[in-house]
């Protein structure tokens, strides 16, 4: 009954949302173009992306994170595959990664940084090589990274979070809410490139394991971080197999995720103060949740599912409306010491719905925030 009422409201009473909460594709294209300009400028002279920037102090952090860096590398590879003028930047970035972060052992190559090798890092590097216009040049390396990831897949389809474990205690289940989906996305994209049927069977077995754990046992194991990554992998598996178990899992996961989306204060943001255990609000998570919902929307459209098409489309659009409110422009960054370093990027968060850009808290920029939002915009615009 609740579901019927909800879809009725969505379809026939859009006035419940402020007109400013819906964003057009033209505005999304404009934001994407500005974000791309900043993103390309953020690759520094060494060939690696500036990871974190304090906009008020005009200072770059010395901290780093391999997964977030490599997500940006994947986006740069995709841009280079579409426009030859980015080939040099992409090659420069690959040169840095191979020189400083890659270790070869037996028939594998893997990302090794800060005395550990994360499953997620290797997944993002494989995604980078797979989408790269230089794939044929690095085909053997891509296969070696794929081999490394498969070493982290157990016989029952479950995964291990590290290829080389760190020397500190960690929560395997928590890390895999991120890494399992990231790894499946990487393996499926690689399969789409090489069409290895044996690999597809491994992927399906692993995905089925996580459908059981994350979708069928949603109440016991729910954590929103796994929703977008598994949505992307489920989307691709559904389009390959047309198996309804994959589309059904997408709807289960994303219907639950929408409980997190703010409809009152920061309209479109994915944060509910009643569930602080899911992490603080952050534009990188808002971006990847919006991207995942765009993949869910695609499946709803393919299935002519009117209910989910309308609900997900609205959620994506108000998500973009919120995200655009975080984007630095020439006008709102005039108070900063080096505003040319921020124009086009997205700040981390705002604490109040009308918080000015002069507010210190949340004004910093992290590379994955803009990368995630660009990926979300690109997917939505492709539908």
CORLIN-V505504 format. One record per residue. N is the residue number from 0. RES is the residue in three letters. PHI is phi in radians with two decimals (* if undefined). OMEGA is omega in radians with two decimals (none if undefined). Layout:
N | RES | PHI | OMEGA
N | RES | PHI | OMEGA
//
This chain:
0 | UNK | * | 3.13
1 | UNK | -1.05 | -3.13
2 | UNK | -1.08 | -3.14
3 | UNK | -1.13 | 3.12
4 | UNK | -1.10 | -3.11
5 | UNK | -1.09 | -3.13
6 | UNK | -1.17 | 3.09
7 | UNK | -1.09 | 3.12
8 | UNK | -1.13 | -3.13
9 | UNK | -1.13 | -3.05
10 | UNK | -1.35 | -2.95
11 | UNK | -2.04 | -3.14
12 | UNK | -2.29 | 3.13
13 | UNK | -1.12 | -3.13
14 | UNK | -1.13 | 3.10
15 | UNK | -1.18 | 3.06
16 | UNK | -1.78 | 3.04
17 | UNK | -1.12 | 3.14
18 | UNK | -1.02 | -3.14
19 | UNK | -1.24 | -3.11
20 | UNK | -1.44 | 3.13
21 | UNK | -1.86 | -3.07
22 | UNK | -2.08 | -3.10
23 | UNK | -1.43 | 3.09
24 | UNK | -1.14 | 3.12
25 | UNK | -1.12 | 3.11
26 | UNK | -1.20 | 3.10
27 | UNK | -1.12 | 3.10
28 | UNK | -1.05 | 3.13
29 | UNK | -1.10 | 3.12
30 | UNK | -1.09 | -3.13
31 | UNK | -1.09 | -3.13
32 | UNK | -1.06 | 3.13
33 | UNK | -1.19 | 3.12
34 | UNK | -1.15 | 3.13
35 | UNK | -1.08 | 3.13
36 | UNK | -1.06 | 3.10
37 | UNK | -1.13 | -3.07
38 | UNK | -1.00 | -3.13
39 | UNK | -1.16 | 3.10
40 | UNK | -1.26 | -3.05
41 | UNK | -1.41 | 3.03
42 | UNK | -1.35 | -3.03
43 | UNK | -1.50 | -3.05
44 | UNK | -1.10 | 3.14
45 | UNK | -1.31 | -3.11
46 | UNK | 1.77 | 3.11
47 | UNK | -2.11 | -3.10
48 | UNK | -1.37 | 2.97
49 | UNK | -1.15 | -2.96
50 | UNK | -1.38 | -3.05
51 | UNK | -2.48 | -3.08
52 | UNK | -2.23 | 3.05
53 | UNK | -1.54 | -3.02
54 | UNK | -1.20 | -3.12
55 | UNK | -1.44 | 3.13
56 | UNK | -1.62 | -3.07
57 | UNK | 0.91 | -3.02
58 | UNK | -2.40 | 3.06
59 | UNK | -1.63 | 3.13
60 | UNK | -1.30 | 3.06
61 | UNK | -1.54 | 3.12
62 | UNK | -1.23 | 3.12
63 | UNK | -2.71 | 3.13
64 | UNK | -2.65 | -3.03
65 | UNK | -1.11 | -3.10
66 | UNK | -1.08 | -3.11
67 | UNK | -1.18 | 3.06
68 | UNK | -1.08 | -3.06
69 | UNK | -1.33 | 2.98
70 | UNK | -1.13 | 3.08
71 | UNK | -1.20 | 3.09
72 | UNK | -1.06 | 3.12
73 | UNK | -1.10 | 3.12
74 | UNK | -1.11 | 3.11
75 | UNK | -1.08 | 3.10
76 | UNK | -1.08 | 3.12
77 | UNK | -1.14 | 3.11
78 | UNK | -1.08 | 3.14
79 | UNK | -1.16 | 3.12
80 | UNK | -1.24 | -3.13
81 | UNK | -1.74 | -3.07
82 | UNK | -2.52 | -3.05
83 | UNK | -1.08 | -3.10
84 | UNK | -1.20 | 3.11
85 | UNK | -1.74 | -3.09
86 | UNK | -1.06 | -3.09
87 | UNK | -1.13 | 3.11
88 | UNK | -1.12 | 3.13
89 | UNK | -1.08 | 3.12
90 | UNK | -1.12 | 3.11
91 | UNK | -1.05 | 3.11
92 | UNK | -1.16 | 3.11
93 | UNK | -1.08 | 3.13
94 | UNK | -1.04 | 3.12
95 | UNK | -1.10 | -3.08
96 | UNK | -1.07 | -3.11
97 | UNK | -1.11 | -3.09
98 | UNK | -1.30 | -2.96
99 | UNK | -1.89 | -2.96
100 | UNK | -2.11 | -3.01
101 | UNK | -1.80 | 3.08
102 | UNK | -2.04 | 3.10
103 | UNK | -1.89 | 3.12
104 | UNK | -2.62 | -3.10
105 | UNK | 0.95 | -3.11
106 | UNK | -1.77 | -3.10
107 | UNK | -2.17 | 2.92
108 | UNK | -2.29 | -3.09
109 | UNK | -2.56 | 3.14
110 | UNK | -1.39 | -3.11
111 | UNK | -2.27 | -3.12
112 | UNK | -2.54 | -3.13
113 | UNK | 0.98 | 3.03
114 | UNK | 1.11 | 3.08
115 | UNK | -2.73 | 3.08
116 | UNK | -2.30 | -3.09
117 | UNK | -1.46 | 3.04
118 | UNK | -1.01 | -3.14
119 | UNK | -1.11 | 3.12
120 | UNK | -1.09 | -3.14
121 | UNK | -1.17 | 3.07
122 | UNK | -1.09 | -3.12
123 | UNK | -1.22 | 3.09
124 | UNK | -1.23 | 3.08
125 | UNK | -1.10 | 3.09
126 | UNK | -1.06 | 3.13
127 | UNK | -1.08 | -3.12
128 | UNK | -1.18 | -3.09
129 | UNK | -1.17 | -3.11
130 | UNK | -1.51 | -3.06
131 | UNK | -1.10 | 3.01
132 | UNK | -1.17 | 3.10
133 | UNK | -1.72 | -3.06
134 | UNK | -0.96 | -3.12
135 | UNK | -1.08 | 3.11
136 | UNK | -1.14 | -3.08
137 | UNK | -1.93 | -3.06
138 | UNK | -1.03 | -3.14
139 | UNK | -1.16 | 3.12
140 | UNK | -1.10 | 3.12
141 | UNK | -1.07 | 3.11
142 | UNK | -1.12 | 3.14
143 | UNK | -1.18 | 3.08
144 | UNK | -1.19 | 3.06
145 | UNK | -1.02 | 3.11
146 | UNK | -1.06 | 3.13
147 | UNK | -1.12 | 3.13
148 | UNK | -1.10 | -3.12
149 | UNK | -1.12 | 3.06
150 | UNK | -1.14 | 3.11
151 | UNK | -1.61 | 3.13
152 | UNK | -1.78 | -3.13
153 | UNK | -1.44 | -3.07
154 | UNK | -1.07 | -3.13
155 | UNK | -1.48 | 3.13
156 | UNK | 1.72 | 3.09
157 | UNK | -1.24 | -3.07
158 | UNK | -2.19 | 3.03
159 | UNK | -1.90 | -3.01
160 | UNK | -1.31 | -3.10
161 | UNK | -2.26 | 2.94
162 | UNK | -1.51 | 2.96
163 | UNK | -2.17 | -3.03
164 | UNK | -1.31 | 3.06
165 | UNK | -1.37 | -3.13
166 | UNK | -1.68 | 3.08
167 | UNK | -2.33 | -3.14
168 | UNK | -1.32 | -3.14
169 | UNK | -2.62 | 3.10
170 | UNK | -1.68 | -3.13
171 | UNK | -1.05 | -3.10
172 | UNK | -1.09 | -3.13
173 | UNK | -1.13 | -3.11
174 | UNK | -1.09 | -3.11
175 | UNK | -1.29 | 3.02
176 | UNK | -1.12 | 3.03
177 | UNK | -1.66 | -2.91
178 | UNK | -1.21 | -3.07
179 | UNK | -1.10 | 3.12
180 | UNK | -1.19 | 3.11
181 | UNK | -1.04 | -3.13
182 | UNK | -1.17 | 3.13
183 | UNK | -1.13 | 3.09
184 | UNK | -1.05 | -3.13
185 | UNK | -1.08 | -3.10
186 | UNK | -1.18 | 3.14
187 | UNK | -1.19 | 3.10
188 | UNK | -1.09 | 3.10
189 | UNK | -1.16 | 3.09
190 | UNK | -1.03 | -3.14
191 | UNK | -1.05 | -3.13
192 | UNK | -1.42 | -2.99
193 | UNK | -1.90 | 3.10
194 | UNK | 0.98 | 3.10
195 | UNK | -1.59 | -3.05
196 | UNK | -1.12 | 3.11
197 | UNK | -1.13 | 3.10
198 | UNK | -1.12 | 3.13
199 | UNK | -1.06 | 3.12
200 | UNK | -1.16 | 3.08
201 | UNK | -1.11 | 3.14
202 | UNK | -1.08 | -3.11
203 | UNK | -1.11 | 3.13
204 | UNK | -1.12 | 3.14
205 | UNK | -1.18 | 3.12
206 | UNK | -1.08 | 3.11
207 | UNK | -1.09 | 3.09
208 | UNK | -1.03 | -3.08
209 | UNK | -1.41 | 2.97
210 | UNK | -1.13 | 3.12
211 | UNK | -1.06 | -3.06
212 | UNK | -1.34 | -2.97
213 | UNK | -1.65 | -3.12
214 | UNK | -1.77 | -3.11
215 | UNK | -1.19 | 3.08
216 | UNK | -1.88 | -3.06
217 | UNK | -1.02 | -3.06
218 | UNK | -1.06 | -3.08
219 | UNK | -1.34 | -2.95
220 | UNK | -2.10 | -2.98
221 | UNK | -1.14 | 2.96
222 | UNK | -2.66 | -2.95
223 | UNK | -1.08 | -3.08
224 | UNK | -1.04 | -3.09
225 | UNK | -1.42 | -3.04
226 | UNK | -1.11 | -3.07
227 | UNK | -1.13 | -3.09
228 | UNK | -1.16 | 3.11
229 | UNK | -1.25 | 3.06
230 | UNK | -1.09 | 3.14
231 | UNK | -1.13 | -3.13
232 | UNK | -1.19 | 3.10
233 | UNK | -1.16 | 3.08
234 | UNK | -1.00 | -3.10
235 | UNK | -1.19 | 3.11
236 | UNK | -1.19 | 3.11
237 | UNK | -1.09 | -3.10
238 | UNK | -1.18 | 3.10
239 | UNK | -1.38 | -2.96
240 | UNK | -1.86 | -3.02
241 | UNK | 1.06 | 3.13
242 | UNK | -1.44 | -3.05
243 | UNK | -1.17 | 3.11
244 | UNK | -1.10 | -3.14
245 | UNK | -1.32 | 3.11
246 | UNK | -1.19 | 3.10
247 | UNK | -1.08 | 3.12
248 | UNK | -1.12 | 3.10
249 | UNK | -1.02 | -3.10
250 | UNK | -1.19 | 3.10
251 | UNK | -1.05 | -3.08
252 | UNK | -1.16 | -3.04
253 | UNK | -1.39 | 3.00
254 | UNK | -1.08 | 3.11
255 | UNK | -1.19 | -3.12
256 | UNK | -1.04 | -3.08
257 | UNK | -1.12 | 3.05
258 | UNK | -1.14 | -3.10
259 | UNK | -1.54 | -3.03
260 | UNK | -1.38 | -3.11
261 | UNK | -1.25 | 3.10
262 | UNK | -2.07 | -3.01
263 | UNK | -2.18 | -3.07
264 | UNK | -1.69 | 3.08
265 | UNK | -1.60 | -2.97
266 | UNK | -1.03 | 3.14
267 | UNK | 1.83 | -3.13
268 | UNK | -1.32 | 3.14
269 | UNK | -1.71 | 3.09
270 | UNK | -2.79 | 3.07
271 | UNK | -2.16 | -3.11
272 | UNK | -1.06 | 3.11
273 | UNK | -1.38 | 3.10
274 | UNK | -2.24 | -3.11
275 | UNK | -1.13 | -3.14
276 | UNK | -1.17 | 3.14
277 | UNK | -1.56 | 3.05
278 | UNK | 1.76 | 3.13
279 | UNK | -1.29 | 3.09
280 | UNK | -1.09 | -3.09
281 | UNK | -2.75 | -3.10
282 | UNK | -1.14 | 3.10
283 | UNK | -1.19 | 3.09
284 | UNK | -1.22 | 3.06
285 | UNK | -1.01 | -3.14
286 | UNK | -1.15 | -3.08
287 | UNK | -1.28 | 3.05
288 | UNK | -1.13 | 3.12
289 | UNK | -1.16 | 3.07
290 | UNK | -1.10 | 3.13
291 | UNK | -1.03 | 3.11
292 | UNK | -1.13 | 3.08
293 | UNK | -1.16 | 3.06
294 | UNK | -1.20 | 3.08
295 | UNK | -1.15 | 3.10
296 | UNK | -1.05 | 3.13
297 | UNK | -1.03 | -3.14
298 | UNK | -1.19 | 3.09
299 | UNK | -1.06 | 3.12
300 | UNK | -1.17 | 3.13
301 | UNK | -1.09 | -3.11
302 | UNK | -1.58 | -3.07
303 | UNK | 0.95 | 3.12
304 | UNK | -1.53 | -3.02
305 | UNK | -1.13 | 3.14
306 | UNK | -1.03 | -3.09
307 | UNK | -1.21 | 3.10
308 | UNK | -1.04 | -3.13
309 | UNK | -1.20 | -3.11
310 | UNK | -1.16 | -3.11
311 | UNK | -1.24 | 3.13
312 | UNK | -1.08 | 3.12
313 | UNK | -1.09 | -3.13
314 | UNK | -1.10 | 3.12
315 | UNK | -1.13 | -3.07
316 | UNK | -1.17 | 3.10
317 | UNK | -1.29 | 3.03
318 | UNK | -1.10 | 3.11
319 | UNK | -1.16 | 3.11
320 | UNK | -1.06 | 3.10
321 | UNK | -1.14 | -3.09
322 | UNK | -1.09 | 3.12
323 | UNK | -1.11 | 3.12
324 | UNK | -1.22 | 3.13
325 | UNK | -1.69 | -3.03
326 | UNK | -1.43 | 3.09
327 | UNK | -1.31 | 3.05
328 | UNK | -2.19 | 3.11
329 | UNK | -1.06 | -3.08
330 | UNK | -1.30 | -3.04
331 | UNK | -1.50 | 3.14
332 | UNK | -1.92 | -3.04
333 | UNK | -1.10 | -3.11
334 | UNK | -1.39 | -3.05
335 | UNK | -1.46 | -3.09
336 | UNK | -1.14 | 3.13
337 | UNK | -2.40 | -3.01
338 | UNK | -1.18 | 3.10
339 | UNK | -1.15 | 3.13
340 | UNK | -1.44 | -3.05
341 | UNK | -2.05 | -3.02
342 | UNK | -1.01 | -3.12
343 | UNK | 1.79 | -3.12
344 | UNK | -1.42 | 3.13
345 | UNK | -1.98 | 3.10
346 | UNK | -1.29 | -3.00
347 | UNK | -1.19 | -3.10
348 | UNK | -2.94 | 2.90
349 | UNK | -2.29 | -3.03
350 | UNK | -1.56 | 3.11
351 | UNK | -2.26 | -3.11
352 | UNK | -0.97 | -3.12
353 | UNK | -1.92 | -3.08
354 | UNK | -1.06 | 3.14
355 | UNK | -1.27 | 3.13
356 | UNK | -1.23 | 3.08
357 | UNK | -1.35 | 3.12
358 | UNK | -1.17 | -3.08
359 | UNK | -1.24 | -3.05
360 | UNK | -1.13 | 3.11
361 | UNK | 1.49 | -3.06
362 | UNK | -1.47 | -3.11
363 | UNK | -1.18 | -3.12
364 | UNK | -2.12 | 3.04
365 | UNK | -2.09 | -2.97
366 | UNK | -0.96 | -3.06
367 | UNK | -1.27 | 3.10
368 | UNK | -1.09 | -3.14
369 | UNK | -1.16 | 3.13
370 | UNK | -1.07 | -3.13
371 | UNK | -1.07 | -3.11
372 | UNK | -1.17 | 3.07
373 | UNK | -1.10 | 3.11
374 | UNK | -1.08 | 3.13
375 | UNK | -1.12 | 3.13
376 | UNK | -1.08 | -3.12
377 | UNK | -1.08 | 3.14
378 | UNK | -1.15 | -3.11
379 | UNK | -1.11 | -3.14
380 | UNK | -1.16 | -3.12
381 | UNK | -1.39 | -3.06
382 | UNK | -1.35 | none
//
